[in-house]
Amino acid sequence: MKILMVCLGNICRSPLAEGILQAKAAAAGLNWQIDSAGTNGYHVGESPHPLSQKVAKINGIDISQQRARRFRAADFEEFDLIYAMAEDVIDEMKSIARQRFDAAKVDLLMNVLHPGKNLDVPDPWYGTEPGYHEVYAMISQACDKLIENHQ
């Protein structure tokens, strides 16, 4: 299974989602490939946000080697499932992918935990450290459910 996590800049939410799901999938003995991307190109090549790295490390996950990349239409051919962190991210994915957009592969990550509620993972970018802990907890719970659903 190949899964892509997508947010806006690929430095806060989606790197956490990539790292969390990689760690949980490995612990569950699943041979999944996890990646992340952002719909804007503002941070291409950058490491995850320092607070995302800090919160991940507190929870035993090292995301420091990740580098931001831009979401591309070809991701629909490469990945089995694509999880967006927020509704506006899906809108951006549609704009980027155009006719290659495959709605059957896309969902909001929080719909794994709360089906059909269409809840966003809040963007902690402008906030303080507690917001990153909140986002980590939300993503971690959704990743637990994702693994449970696929075992």
CNS distance restraints for C-alpha pairs under 8 A (distance, minus, plus):
assign (resid   1 and name CA) (resid  31 and name CA) 7.24 0.50 0.50
assign (resid   1 and name CA) (resid  32 and name CA) 4.93 0.50 0.50
assign (resid   1 and name CA) (resid  33 and name CA) 6.34 0.50 0.50
assign (resid   1 and name CA) (resid  79 and name CA) 7.85 0.50 0.50
assign (resid   1 and name CA) (resid  80 and name CA) 6.30 0.50 0.50
assign (resid   2 and name CA) (resid  32 and name CA) 5.80 0.50 0.50
assign (resid   2 and name CA) (resid  33 and name CA) 4.72 0.50 0.50
assign (resid   2 and name CA) (resid  34 and name CA) 5.93 0.50 0.50
assign (resid   2 and name CA) (resid  78 and name CA) 7.59 0.50 0.50
assign (resid   2 and name CA) (resid  79 and name CA) 4.98 0.50 0.50
assign (resid   2 and name CA) (resid  80 and name CA) 5.28 0.50 0.50
assign (resid   2 and name CA) (resid  81 and name CA) 6.65 0.50 0.50
assign (resid   3 and name CA) (resid  32 and name CA) 7.46 0.50 0.50
assign (resid   3 and name CA) (resid  33 and name CA) 6.30 0.50 0.50
assign (resid   3 and name CA) (resid  34 and name CA) 4.95 0.50 0.50
assign (resid   3 and name CA) (resid  35 and name CA) 6.48 0.50 0.50
assign (resid   3 and name CA) (resid  79 and name CA) 5.65 0.50 0.50
assign (resid   3 and name CA) (resid  80 and name CA) 5.99 0.50 0.50
assign (resid   3 and name CA) (resid  81 and name CA) 4.91 0.50 0.50
assign (resid   3 and name CA) (resid  82 and name CA) 5.77 0.50 0.50
assign (resid   3 and name CA) (resid  83 and name CA) 7.59 0.50 0.50
assign (resid   4 and name CA) (resid  18 and name CA) 7.66 0.50 0.50
assign (resid   4 and name CA) (resid  34 and name CA) 5.86 0.50 0.50
assign (resid   4 and name CA) (resid  35 and name CA) 4.90 0.50 0.50
assign (resid   4 and name CA) (resid  36 and name CA) 5.20 0.50 0.50
assign (resid   4 and name CA) (resid  37 and name CA) 7.29 0.50 0.50
assign (resid   4 and name CA) (resid  79 and name CA) 6.44 0.50 0.50
assign (resid   4 and name CA) (resid  81 and name CA) 6.40 0.50 0.50
assign (resid   4 and name CA) (resid  82 and name CA) 4.70 0.50 0.50
assign (resid   4 and name CA) (resid  83 and name CA) 6.21 0.50 0.50
assign (resid   5 and name CA) (resid  14 and name CA) 5.27 0.50 0.50
assign (resid   5 and name CA) (resid  15 and name CA) 7.76 0.50 0.50
assign (resid   5 and name CA) (resid  17 and name CA) 6.38 0.50 0.50
assign (resid   5 and name CA) (resid  18 and name CA) 6.26 0.50 0.50
assign (resid   5 and name CA) (resid  34 and name CA) 7.66 0.50 0.50
assign (resid   5 and name CA) (resid  35 and name CA) 6.30 0.50 0.50
assign (resid   5 and name CA) (resid  36 and name CA) 4.49 0.50 0.50
assign (resid   5 and name CA) (resid  37 and name CA) 6.43 0.50 0.50
assign (resid   5 and name CA) (resid  82 and name CA) 5.96 0.50 0.50
assign (resid   5 and name CA) (resid  83 and name CA) 4.94 0.50 0.50
assign (resid   5 and name CA) (resid  84 and name CA) 6.02 0.50 0.50
assign (resid   5 and name CA) (resid  85 and name CA) 7.46 0.50 0.50
assign (resid   6 and name CA) (resid  10 and name CA) 6.90 0.50 0.50
assign (resid   6 and name CA) (resid  14 and name CA) 5.35 0.50 0.50
assign (resid   6 and name CA) (resid  36 and name CA) 5.59 0.50 0.50
assign (resid   6 and name CA) (resid  37 and name CA) 4.96 0.50 0.50
assign (resid   6 and name CA) (resid  38 and name CA) 5.43 0.50 0.50
assign (resid   6 and name CA) (resid  39 and name CA) 7.24 0.50 0.50
assign (resid   6 and name CA) (resid  71 and name CA) 7.42 0.50 0.50
assign (resid   6 and name CA) (resid  82 and name CA) 7.26 0.50 0.50
assign (resid   6 and name CA) (resid  83 and name CA) 6.11 0.50 0.50
assign (resid   6 and name CA) (resid  84 and name CA) 4.76 0.50 0.50
assign (resid   6 and name CA) (resid  85 and name CA) 6.18 0.50 0.50
assign (resid   6 and name CA) (resid  89 and name CA) 7.22 0.50 0.50
assign (resid   7 and name CA) (resid  13 and name CA) 6.31 0.50 0.50
assign (resid   7 and name CA) (resid  14 and name CA) 5.44 0.50 0.50
assign (resid   7 and name CA) (resid  37 and name CA) 6.68 0.50 0.50
assign (resid   7 and name CA) (resid  38 and name CA) 4.94 0.50 0.50
assign (resid   7 and name CA) (resid  39 and name CA) 6.49 0.50 0.50
assign (resid   7 and name CA) (resid  84 and name CA) 5.99 0.50 0.50
assign (resid   7 and name CA) (resid  85 and name CA) 5.35 0.50 0.50
assign (resid   7 and name CA) (resid  86 and name CA) 7.06 0.50 0.50
assign (resid   7 and name CA) (resid  89 and name CA) 5.90 0.50 0.50
assign (resid   8 and name CA) (resid  38 and name CA) 4.61 0.50 0.50
assign (resid   8 and name CA) (resid  39 and name CA) 4.89 0.50 0.50
assign (resid   8 and name CA) (resid  40 and name CA) 5.68 0.50 0.50
assign (resid   8 and name CA) (resid  89 and name CA) 6.20 0.50 0.50
assign (resid   9 and name CA) (resid  37 and name CA) 7.54 0.50 0.50
assign (resid   9 and name CA) (resid  38 and name CA) 4.55 0.50 0.50
assign (resid   9 and name CA) (resid  39 and name CA) 6.42 0.50 0.50
assign (resid   9 and name CA) (resid  40 and name CA) 5.61 0.50 0.50
assign (resid   9 and name CA) (resid  41 and name CA) 6.80 0.50 0.50
assign (resid   9 and name CA) (resid  42 and name CA) 6.45 0.50 0.50
assign (resid   9 and name CA) (resid  43 and name CA) 6.01 0.50 0.50
assign (resid   9 and name CA) (resid  68 and name CA) 7.37 0.50 0.50
assign (resid   9 and name CA) (resid  70 and name CA) 7.94 0.50 0.50
assign (resid  10 and name CA) (resid  14 and name CA) 5.52 0.50 0.50
assign (resid  10 and name CA) (resid  15 and name CA) 6.15 0.50 0.50
assign (resid  10 and name CA) (resid  36 and name CA) 6.76 0.50 0.50
assign (resid  10 and name CA) (resid  37 and name CA) 5.15 0.50 0.50
assign (resid  10 and name CA) (resid  38 and name CA) 4.30 0.50 0.50
assign (resid  10 and name CA) (resid  39 and name CA) 7.81 0.50 0.50
assign (resid  10 and name CA) (resid  43 and name CA) 7.23 0.50 0.50
assign (resid  10 and name CA) (resid  48 and name CA) 7.28 0.50 0.50
assign (resid  10 and name CA) (resid  68 and name CA) 5.16 0.50 0.50
assign (resid  10 and name CA) (resid  69 and name CA) 6.74 0.50 0.50
assign (resid  10 and name CA) (resid  70 and name CA) 7.69 0.50 0.50
assign (resid  11 and name CA) (resid  15 and name CA) 5.96 0.50 0.50
assign (resid  11 and name CA) (resid  38 and name CA) 7.97 0.50 0.50
assign (resid  11 and name CA) (resid  43 and name CA) 7.21 0.50 0.50
assign (resid  11 and name CA) (resid  46 and name CA) 7.48 0.50 0.50
assign (resid  11 and name CA) (resid  47 and name CA) 6.72 0.50 0.50
assign (resid  11 and name CA) (resid  48 and name CA) 4.16 0.50 0.50
assign (resid  11 and name CA) (resid  49 and name CA) 5.21 0.50 0.50
assign (resid  11 and name CA) (resid  52 and name CA) 7.70 0.50 0.50
assign (resid  11 and name CA) (resid  68 and name CA) 6.19 0.50 0.50
assign (resid  12 and name CA) (resid  16 and name CA) 6.61 0.50 0.50
assign (resid  12 and name CA) (resid  48 and name CA) 6.10 0.50 0.50
assign (resid  12 and name CA) (resid  49 and name CA) 5.59 0.50 0.50
assign (resid  12 and name CA) (resid  52 and name CA) 5.63 0.50 0.50
assign (resid  12 and name CA) (resid 123 and name CA) 7.45 0.50 0.50
assign (resid  12 and name CA) (resid 124 and name CA) 7.06 0.50 0.50
assign (resid  12 and name CA) (resid 125 and name CA) 6.70 0.50 0.50
assign (resid  13 and name CA) (resid  17 and name CA) 6.25 0.50 0.50
assign (resid  13 and name CA) (resid  52 and name CA) 7.64 0.50 0.50
assign (resid  13 and name CA) (resid  85 and name CA) 7.06 0.50 0.50
assign (resid  13 and name CA) (resid 121 and name CA) 7.71 0.50 0.50
assign (resid  13 and name CA) (resid 123 and name CA) 6.86 0.50 0.50
assign (resid  13 and name CA) (resid 124 and name CA) 7.74 0.50 0.50
assign (resid  13 and name CA) (resid 135 and name CA) 7.23 0.50 0.50
assign (resid  14 and name CA) (resid  18 and name CA) 6.00 0.50 0.50
assign (resid  14 and name CA) (resid  36 and name CA) 5.60 0.50 0.50
assign (resid  14 and name CA) (resid  37 and name CA) 6.82 0.50 0.50
assign (resid  14 and name CA) (resid  38 and name CA) 7.64 0.50 0.50
assign (resid  14 and name CA) (resid  85 and name CA) 7.15 0.50 0.50
assign (resid  15 and name CA) (resid  19 and name CA) 6.12 0.50 0.50
assign (resid  15 and name CA) (resid  36 and name CA) 6.06 0.50 0.50
assign (resid  15 and name CA) (resid  37 and name CA) 7.99 0.50 0.50
assign (resid  15 and name CA) (resid  48 and name CA) 6.38 0.50 0.50
assign (resid  15 and name CA) (resid  52 and name CA) 7.76 0.50 0.50
assign (resid  15 and name CA) (resid  63 and name CA) 6.98 0.50 0.50
assign (resid  15 and name CA) (resid  66 and name CA) 7.20 0.50 0.50
assign (resid  16 and name CA) (resid  20 and name CA) 5.91 0.50 0.50
assign (resid  16 and name CA) (resid  52 and name CA) 6.49 0.50 0.50
assign (resid  16 and name CA) (resid  53 and name CA) 7.93 0.50 0.50
assign (resid  16 and name CA) (resid  56 and name CA) 6.79 0.50 0.50
assign (resid  16 and name CA) (resid  63 and name CA) 7.34 0.50 0.50
assign (resid  16 and name CA) (resid 136 and name CA) 6.83 0.50 0.50
assign (resid  16 and name CA) (resid 139 and name CA) 7.69 0.50 0.50
assign (resid  17 and name CA) (resid  21 and name CA) 5.94 0.50 0.50
assign (resid  17 and name CA) (resid  36 and name CA) 7.78 0.50 0.50
assign (resid  17 and name CA) (resid 136 and name CA) 7.95 0.50 0.50
assign (resid  17 and name CA) (resid 139 and name CA) 6.04 0.50 0.50
assign (resid  17 and name CA) (resid 140 and name CA) 7.57 0.50 0.50
assign (resid  17 and name CA) (resid 143 and name CA) 7.80 0.50 0.50
assign (resid  18 and name CA) (resid  22 and name CA) 6.01 0.50 0.50
assign (resid  18 and name CA) (resid  34 and name CA) 5.84 0.50 0.50
assign (resid  18 and name CA) (resid  35 and name CA) 5.68 0.50 0.50
assign (resid  18 and name CA) (resid  36 and name CA) 5.84 0.50 0.50
assign (resid  19 and name CA) (resid  23 and name CA) 6.18 0.50 0.50
assign (resid  19 and name CA) (resid  56 and name CA) 7.79 0.50 0.50
assign (resid  19 and name CA) (resid  61 and name CA) 6.59 0.50 0.50
assign (resid  19 and name CA) (resid  62 and name CA) 7.30 0.50 0.50
assign (resid  19 and name CA) (resid  63 and name CA) 5.93 0.50 0.50
assign (resid  20 and name CA) (resid  24 and name CA) 6.19 0.50 0.50
assign (resid  20 and name CA) (resid  56 and name CA) 7.87 0.50 0.50
assign (resid  20 and name CA) (resid  61 and name CA) 7.09 0.50 0.50
assign (resid  20 and name CA) (resid 139 and name CA) 7.62 0.50 0.50
assign (resid  20 and name CA) (resid 140 and name CA) 6.32 0.50 0.50
assign (resid  20 and name CA) (resid 143 and name CA) 7.22 0.50 0.50
assign (resid  21 and name CA) (resid  25 and name CA) 5.80 0.50 0.50
assign (resid  21 and name CA) (resid  34 and name CA) 7.19 0.50 0.50
assign (resid  21 and name CA) (resid 140 and name CA) 7.66 0.50 0.50
assign (resid  21 and name CA) (resid 143 and name CA) 5.70 0.50 0.50
assign (resid  22 and name CA) (resid  26 and name CA) 6.06 0.50 0.50
assign (resid  22 and name CA) (resid  32 and name CA) 7.52 0.50 0.50
assign (resid  22 and name CA) (resid  33 and name CA) 7.51 0.50 0.50
assign (resid  22 and name CA) (resid  34 and name CA) 6.10 0.50 0.50
assign (resid  23 and name CA) (resid  27 and name CA) 6.17 0.50 0.50
assign (resid  23 and name CA) (resid  61 and name CA) 7.19 0.50 0.50
assign (resid  24 and name CA) (resid  28 and name CA) 6.16 0.50 0.50
assign (resid  24 and name CA) (resid 143 and name CA) 7.43 0.50 0.50
assign (resid  24 and name CA) (resid 144 and name CA) 7.28 0.50 0.50
assign (resid  24 and name CA) (resid 147 and name CA) 7.72 0.50 0.50
assign (resid  25 and name CA) (resid  29 and name CA) 6.24 0.50 0.50
assign (resid  25 and name CA) (resid  30 and name CA) 5.06 0.50 0.50
assign (resid  25 and name CA) (resid  31 and name CA) 7.20 0.50 0.50
assign (resid  25 and name CA) (resid  32 and name CA) 6.59 0.50 0.50
assign (resid  25 and name CA) (resid 147 and name CA) 6.84 0.50 0.50
assign (resid  26 and name CA) (resid  30 and name CA) 5.65 0.50 0.50
assign (resid  26 and name CA) (resid  31 and name CA) 7.00 0.50 0.50
assign (resid  26 and name CA) (resid  32 and name CA) 7.82 0.50 0.50
assign (resid  28 and name CA) (resid 147 and name CA) 7.87 0.50 0.50
assign (resid  36 and name CA) (resid  68 and name CA) 7.77 0.50 0.50
assign (resid  36 and name CA) (resid  69 and name CA) 7.63 0.50 0.50
assign (resid  37 and name CA) (resid  68 and name CA) 6.38 0.50 0.50
assign (resid  37 and name CA) (resid  69 and name CA) 5.15 0.50 0.50
assign (resid  37 and name CA) (resid  70 and name CA) 5.33 0.50 0.50
assign (resid  37 and name CA) (resid  71 and name CA) 5.04 0.50 0.50
assign (resid  38 and name CA) (resid  68 and name CA) 7.14 0.50 0.50
assign (resid  38 and name CA) (resid  69 and name CA) 6.22 0.50 0.50
assign (resid  38 and name CA) (resid  70 and name CA) 4.91 0.50 0.50
assign (resid  38 and name CA) (resid  71 and name CA) 5.30 0.50 0.50
assign (resid  39 and name CA) (resid  70 and name CA) 5.70 0.50 0.50
assign (resid  39 and name CA) (resid  71 and name CA) 5.17 0.50 0.50
assign (resid  39 and name CA) (resid  89 and name CA) 6.74 0.50 0.50
assign (resid  39 and name CA) (resid  92 and name CA) 6.18 0.50 0.50
assign (resid  39 and name CA) (resid  93 and name CA) 6.53 0.50 0.50
assign (resid  39 and name CA) (resid  96 and name CA) 7.87 0.50 0.50
assign (resid  40 and name CA) (resid  70 and name CA) 6.25 0.50 0.50
assign (resid  40 and name CA) (resid  71 and name CA) 7.70 0.50 0.50
assign (resid  41 and name CA) (resid  69 and name CA) 7.19 0.50 0.50
assign (resid  41 and name CA) (resid  70 and name CA) 5.48 0.50 0.50
assign (resid  43 and name CA) (resid  68 and name CA) 6.05 0.50 0.50
assign (resid  43 and name CA) (resid  69 and name CA) 7.49 0.50 0.50
assign (resid  44 and name CA) (resid  67 and name CA) 7.15 0.50 0.50
assign (resid  44 and name CA) (resid  68 and name CA) 4.72 0.50 0.50
assign (resid  44 and name CA) (resid  69 and name CA) 4.82 0.50 0.50
assign (resid  44 and name CA) (resid  70 and name CA) 6.49 0.50 0.50
assign (resid  45 and name CA) (resid  67 and name CA) 5.02 0.50 0.50
assign (resid  45 and name CA) (resid  68 and name CA) 5.01 0.50 0.50
assign (resid  45 and name CA) (resid  69 and name CA) 6.35 0.50 0.50
assign (resid  46 and name CA) (resid  67 and name CA) 5.21 0.50 0.50
assign (resid  46 and name CA) (resid  68 and name CA) 5.34 0.50 0.50
assign (resid  47 and name CA) (resid  64 and name CA) 6.30 0.50 0.50
assign (resid  47 and name CA) (resid  65 and name CA) 6.93 0.50 0.50
assign (resid  47 and name CA) (resid  66 and name CA) 5.88 0.50 0.50
assign (resid  47 and name CA) (resid  67 and name CA) 4.87 0.50 0.50
assign (resid  47 and name CA) (resid  68 and name CA) 6.40 0.50 0.50
assign (resid  48 and name CA) (resid  52 and name CA) 6.34 0.50 0.50
assign (resid  48 and name CA) (resid  53 and name CA) 6.30 0.50 0.50
assign (resid  48 and name CA) (resid  63 and name CA) 7.17 0.50 0.50
assign (resid  48 and name CA) (resid  64 and name CA) 6.61 0.50 0.50
assign (resid  48 and name CA) (resid  66 and name CA) 6.71 0.50 0.50
assign (resid  48 and name CA) (resid  67 and name CA) 6.83 0.50 0.50
assign (resid  48 and name CA) (resid  68 and name CA) 7.11 0.50 0.50
assign (resid  49 and name CA) (resid  53 and name CA) 6.31 0.50 0.50
assign (resid  50 and name CA) (resid  54 and name CA) 6.06 0.50 0.50
assign (resid  51 and name CA) (resid  55 and name CA) 6.03 0.50 0.50
assign (resid  51 and name CA) (resid 129 and name CA) 6.34 0.50 0.50
assign (resid  51 and name CA) (resid 132 and name CA) 6.71 0.50 0.50
assign (resid  52 and name CA) (resid  56 and name CA) 6.07 0.50 0.50
assign (resid  52 and name CA) (resid 132 and name CA) 6.36 0.50 0.50
assign (resid  53 and name CA) (resid  57 and name CA) 6.04 0.50 0.50
assign (resid  53 and name CA) (resid  62 and name CA) 6.96 0.50 0.50
assign (resid  53 and name CA) (resid  63 and name CA) 5.93 0.50 0.50
assign (resid  53 and name CA) (resid  64 and name CA) 6.21 0.50 0.50
assign (resid  54 and name CA) (resid  58 and name CA) 6.18 0.50 0.50
assign (resid  55 and name CA) (resid  59 and name CA) 6.44 0.50 0.50
assign (resid  55 and name CA) (resid 132 and name CA) 6.73 0.50 0.50
assign (resid  55 and name CA) (resid 133 and name CA) 6.26 0.50 0.50
assign (resid  55 and name CA) (resid 136 and name CA) 7.33 0.50 0.50
assign (resid  56 and name CA) (resid  60 and name CA) 6.36 0.50 0.50
assign (resid  56 and name CA) (resid  61 and name CA) 4.94 0.50 0.50
assign (resid  56 and name CA) (resid  62 and name CA) 6.28 0.50 0.50
assign (resid  56 and name CA) (resid  63 and name CA) 6.92 0.50 0.50
assign (resid  56 and name CA) (resid 136 and name CA) 7.61 0.50 0.50
assign (resid  57 and name CA) (resid  61 and name CA) 4.86 0.50 0.50
assign (resid  57 and name CA) (resid  62 and name CA) 5.46 0.50 0.50
assign (resid  57 and name CA) (resid  63 and name CA) 7.75 0.50 0.50
assign (resid  71 and name CA) (resid  75 and name CA) 7.03 0.50 0.50
assign (resid  71 and name CA) (resid  93 and name CA) 7.41 0.50 0.50
assign (resid  71 and name CA) (resid  96 and name CA) 7.86 0.50 0.50
assign (resid  72 and name CA) (resid  96 and name CA) 6.61 0.50 0.50
assign (resid  72 and name CA) (resid  97 and name CA) 6.65 0.50 0.50
assign (resid  73 and name CA) (resid  93 and name CA) 7.92 0.50 0.50
assign (resid  73 and name CA) (resid  96 and name CA) 6.23 0.50 0.50
assign (resid  73 and name CA) (resid  97 and name CA) 4.15 0.50 0.50
assign (resid  73 and name CA) (resid  98 and name CA) 7.64 0.50 0.50
assign (resid  73 and name CA) (resid 100 and name CA) 6.20 0.50 0.50
assign (resid  73 and name CA) (resid 101 and name CA) 7.11 0.50 0.50
assign (resid  74 and name CA) (resid  78 and name CA) 6.57 0.50 0.50
assign (resid  74 and name CA) (resid  97 and name CA) 7.78 0.50 0.50
assign (resid  74 and name CA) (resid 100 and name CA) 7.84 0.50 0.50
assign (resid  75 and name CA) (resid  79 and name CA) 5.90 0.50 0.50
assign (resid  76 and name CA) (resid  80 and name CA) 7.66 0.50 0.50
assign (resid  76 and name CA) (resid  82 and name CA) 7.98 0.50 0.50
assign (resid  76 and name CA) (resid 100 and name CA) 6.96 0.50 0.50
assign (resid  76 and name CA) (resid 101 and name CA) 6.83 0.50 0.50
assign (resid  76 and name CA) (resid 102 and name CA) 6.68 0.50 0.50
assign (resid  76 and name CA) (resid 105 and name CA) 7.63 0.50 0.50
assign (resid  80 and name CA) (resid 105 and name CA) 6.33 0.50 0.50
assign (resid  81 and name CA) (resid 105 and name CA) 4.80 0.50 0.50
assign (resid  81 and name CA) (resid 106 and name CA) 6.20 0.50 0.50
assign (resid  82 and name CA) (resid 105 and name CA) 5.76 0.50 0.50
assign (resid  82 and name CA) (resid 106 and name CA) 4.84 0.50 0.50
assign (resid  82 and name CA) (resid 107 and name CA) 6.67 0.50 0.50
assign (resid  83 and name CA) (resid 106 and name CA) 5.80 0.50 0.50
assign (resid  83 and name CA) (resid 107 and name CA) 5.21 0.50 0.50
assign (resid  83 and name CA) (resid 108 and name CA) 5.35 0.50 0.50
assign (resid  83 and name CA) (resid 109 and name CA) 5.06 0.50 0.50
assign (resid  84 and name CA) (resid  89 and name CA) 6.03 0.50 0.50
assign (resid  84 and name CA) (resid  90 and name CA) 6.19 0.50 0.50
assign (resid  84 and name CA) (resid 106 and name CA) 7.29 0.50 0.50
assign (resid  84 and name CA) (resid 107 and name CA) 6.24 0.50 0.50
assign (resid  84 and name CA) (resid 108 and name CA) 4.79 0.50 0.50
assign (resid  84 and name CA) (resid 109 and name CA) 5.82 0.50 0.50
assign (resid  85 and name CA) (resid  89 and name CA) 6.82 0.50 0.50
assign (resid  85 and name CA) (resid 108 and name CA) 5.87 0.50 0.50
assign (resid  85 and name CA) (resid 109 and name CA) 5.83 0.50 0.50
assign (resid  85 and name CA) (resid 110 and name CA) 7.56 0.50 0.50
assign (resid  85 and name CA) (resid 120 and name CA) 5.87 0.50 0.50
assign (resid  85 and name CA) (resid 121 and name CA) 5.27 0.50 0.50
assign (resid  85 and name CA) (resid 122 and name CA) 7.87 0.50 0.50
assign (resid  86 and name CA) (resid  90 and name CA) 6.89 0.50 0.50
assign (resid  86 and name CA) (resid 108 and name CA) 6.28 0.50 0.50
assign (resid  86 and name CA) (resid 119 and name CA) 7.27 0.50 0.50
assign (resid  86 and name CA) (resid 120 and name CA) 4.37 0.50 0.50
assign (resid  86 and name CA) (resid 121 and name CA) 6.02 0.50 0.50
assign (resid  86 and name CA) (resid 122 and name CA) 7.61 0.50 0.50
assign (resid  87 and name CA) (resid  91 and name CA) 6.55 0.50 0.50
assign (resid  87 and name CA) (resid 108 and name CA) 7.06 0.50 0.50
assign (resid  87 and name CA) (resid 118 and name CA) 7.55 0.50 0.50
assign (resid  87 and name CA) (resid 120 and name CA) 6.61 0.50 0.50
assign (resid  88 and name CA) (resid  92 and name CA) 6.31 0.50 0.50
assign (resid  89 and name CA) (resid  93 and name CA) 6.15 0.50 0.50
assign (resid  90 and name CA) (resid  94 and name CA) 6.22 0.50 0.50
assign (resid  90 and name CA) (resid 106 and name CA) 7.91 0.50 0.50
assign (resid  91 and name CA) (resid  95 and name CA) 6.40 0.50 0.50
assign (resid  92 and name CA) (resid  96 and name CA) 6.19 0.50 0.50
assign (resid  93 and name CA) (resid  97 and name CA) 5.93 0.50 0.50
assign (resid  93 and name CA) (resid 101 and name CA) 7.42 0.50 0.50
assign (resid  94 and name CA) (resid  98 and name CA) 5.48 0.50 0.50
assign (resid  94 and name CA) (resid 101 and name CA) 5.75 0.50 0.50
assign (resid  97 and name CA) (resid 101 and name CA) 5.05 0.50 0.50
assign (resid 102 and name CA) (resid 106 and name CA) 6.92 0.50 0.50
assign (resid 103 and name CA) (resid 107 and name CA) 7.77 0.50 0.50
assign (resid 107 and name CA) (resid 111 and name CA) 6.94 0.50 0.50
assign (resid 108 and name CA) (resid 112 and name CA) 7.58 0.50 0.50
assign (resid 108 and name CA) (resid 118 and name CA) 6.48 0.50 0.50
assign (resid 108 and name CA) (resid 119 and name CA) 7.35 0.50 0.50
assign (resid 108 and name CA) (resid 120 and name CA) 7.21 0.50 0.50
assign (resid 109 and name CA) (resid 113 and name CA) 7.74 0.50 0.50
assign (resid 109 and name CA) (resid 120 and name CA) 7.96 0.50 0.50
assign (resid 109 and name CA) (resid 121 and name CA) 7.90 0.50 0.50
assign (resid 109 and name CA) (resid 139 and name CA) 7.71 0.50 0.50
assign (resid 109 and name CA) (resid 142 and name CA) 6.72 0.50 0.50
assign (resid 110 and name CA) (resid 114 and name CA) 5.95 0.50 0.50
assign (resid 110 and name CA) (resid 115 and name CA) 7.58 0.50 0.50
assign (resid 110 and name CA) (resid 118 and name CA) 6.92 0.50 0.50
assign (resid 110 and name CA) (resid 119 and name CA) 5.76 0.50 0.50
assign (resid 110 and name CA) (resid 120 and name CA) 6.65 0.50 0.50
assign (resid 110 and name CA) (resid 121 and name CA) 7.04 0.50 0.50
assign (resid 110 and name CA) (resid 138 and name CA) 7.84 0.50 0.50
assign (resid 110 and name CA) (resid 139 and name CA) 7.69 0.50 0.50
assign (resid 110 and name CA) (resid 142 and name CA) 6.13 0.50 0.50
assign (resid 111 and name CA) (resid 115 and name CA) 4.26 0.50 0.50
assign (resid 111 and name CA) (resid 116 and name CA) 5.82 0.50 0.50
assign (resid 111 and name CA) (resid 117 and name CA) 6.33 0.50 0.50
assign (resid 111 and name CA) (resid 118 and name CA) 5.93 0.50 0.50
assign (resid 111 and name CA) (resid 119 and name CA) 6.91 0.50 0.50
assign (resid 112 and name CA) (resid 142 and name CA) 5.92 0.50 0.50
assign (resid 112 and name CA) (resid 145 and name CA) 6.57 0.50 0.50
assign (resid 112 and name CA) (resid 146 and name CA) 6.23 0.50 0.50
assign (resid 113 and name CA) (resid 141 and name CA) 7.32 0.50 0.50
assign (resid 113 and name CA) (resid 142 and name CA) 5.23 0.50 0.50
assign (resid 113 and name CA) (resid 145 and name CA) 6.24 0.50 0.50
assign (resid 113 and name CA) (resid 146 and name CA) 7.93 0.50 0.50
assign (resid 114 and name CA) (resid 118 and name CA) 7.76 0.50 0.50
assign (resid 114 and name CA) (resid 119 and name CA) 7.77 0.50 0.50
assign (resid 121 and name CA) (resid 135 and name CA) 6.50 0.50 0.50
assign (resid 121 and name CA) (resid 138 and name CA) 7.23 0.50 0.50
assign (resid 121 and name CA) (resid 139 and name CA) 7.67 0.50 0.50
assign (resid 122 and name CA) (resid 135 and name CA) 6.82 0.50 0.50
assign (resid 123 and name CA) (resid 135 and name CA) 7.95 0.50 0.50
assign (resid 124 and name CA) (resid 128 and name CA) 7.32 0.50 0.50
assign (resid 124 and name CA) (resid 131 and name CA) 5.46 0.50 0.50
assign (resid 124 and name CA) (resid 132 and name CA) 5.78 0.50 0.50
assign (resid 124 and name CA) (resid 135 and name CA) 7.31 0.50 0.50
assign (resid 127 and name CA) (resid 131 and name CA) 6.21 0.50 0.50
assign (resid 128 and name CA) (resid 132 and name CA) 7.27 0.50 0.50
assign (resid 129 and name CA) (resid 133 and name CA) 6.65 0.50 0.50
assign (resid 130 and name CA) (resid 134 and name CA) 6.31 0.50 0.50
assign (resid 131 and name CA) (resid 135 and name CA) 6.20 0.50 0.50
assign (resid 132 and name CA) (resid 136 and name CA) 6.03 0.50 0.50
assign (resid 133 and name CA) (resid 137 and name CA) 6.23 0.50 0.50
assign (resid 134 and name CA) (resid 138 and name CA) 6.33 0.50 0.50
assign (resid 135 and name CA) (resid 139 and name CA) 6.14 0.50 0.50
assign (resid 136 and name CA) (resid 140 and name CA) 5.92 0.50 0.50
assign (resid 137 and name CA) (resid 141 and name CA) 6.19 0.50 0.50
assign (resid 138 and name CA) (resid 142 and name CA) 6.35 0.50 0.50
assign (resid 139 and name CA) (resid 143 and name CA) 6.09 0.50 0.50
assign (resid 140 and name CA) (resid 144 and name CA) 6.22 0.50 0.50
assign (resid 141 and name CA) (resid 145 and name CA) 6.40 0.50 0.50
assign (resid 142 and name CA) (resid 146 and name CA) 6.10 0.50 0.50
assign (resid 143 and name CA) (resid 147 and name CA) 6.21 0.50 0.50
assign (resid 144 and name CA) (resid 148 and name CA) 6.19 0.50 0.50
assign (resid 145 and name CA) (resid 149 and name CA) 6.02 0.50 0.50
assign (resid 146 and name CA) (resid 150 and name CA) 6.44 0.50 0.50
assign (resid 147 and name CA) (resid 151 and name CA) 6.24 0.50 0.50
